[in-house]
Amino acid sequence: MTVIVADTSPINYLVPIGETGVLLQPYHRVVIPEDVLIELMDMGAPGEVREWARQPPAWVEIRKAPSGDAGLKDLDAARRLR
């Protein structure tokens, strides 16, 4: 099974046009880190994106990002704090 890890950008663009299912064509499961889910539910996100994030489809899996991965330290989690 192929899995993709998504950030906010593809979801922010696909939800408003009703095309999140396009992610299932090349992939069978989409993993979203908890920090991405929080960003999708931010009040600055479009309403339909916030609603999608509150009840993501069954093929979306929310996971906590591993804390020991040095490559993850510069991701946008800090952006929430602005």
N, C-alpha and C positions, 0 to 999 in steps of 0.2 A: 504494500500500500504506500502511495506517495503522500507525503504531508508537506504543507507549506506553512511557514510562520509569517503572519501578516502584521504590518504596522498599520497606522491609522490611514495613510494615504489611499490605498486601494479601496478601503471600506468607505471612506468619506466621499469618494467619487462614484462608487458603484451603488450604494444605498439609494441616493436620490433618483437615480435613473432605473431603479428596480432590477439591477443586473448582478447582484452578489452571487447568484447561481453560476455565473461564468467561472468563478473560482473552482467549481467542482468539475469542470470539463477536463483540465489537465491534472487536477489533484482530487484526492478522495476525502481529505480531512484538512481543515484549516485550524492552526493553533494560534491563539492570540494571547500574548503575555498579559498578565493582570494590569500592568501599567498602561498598556494600549487600551484595554477595556475602560479604565478610569478616564483616559483622555477622550475616548469616544463618548463618554457620558458627561463630559464637561459642559457647563452652561454655554460655552462659546461654540460648541458643535451644533450643526443644524439639528432641528427637532427630530426629523426622521432618523437621523443617525443615532441620536440619544435613545430613541425608542427601540431601534434595532439592537443596540447594545444592551438594553435592559432585558430583552428576550431574544438572544441570538439563536439562529437555527441549530438544529441538533448536530449538524456536521461541523460546528465550531466548538473547539475545545479551549477552555481558558486555563492557562498554566502560569505558575509563578516562575519568573526568569531565574536561572541559577545565579546565586549571589557571588560565586567565586570566579566568574568568567570576566577577565580583565577587558575583553572586547566589548562588554556590555556597559562599562562604566560611563560612557559618553552618550548613552541614549537619552531620549527626551523626558525621562521621569522628572527631572528638575524643572521642566517647563511648566508643570502643574503648579509649582510653587510661586510663580510670578503673579 
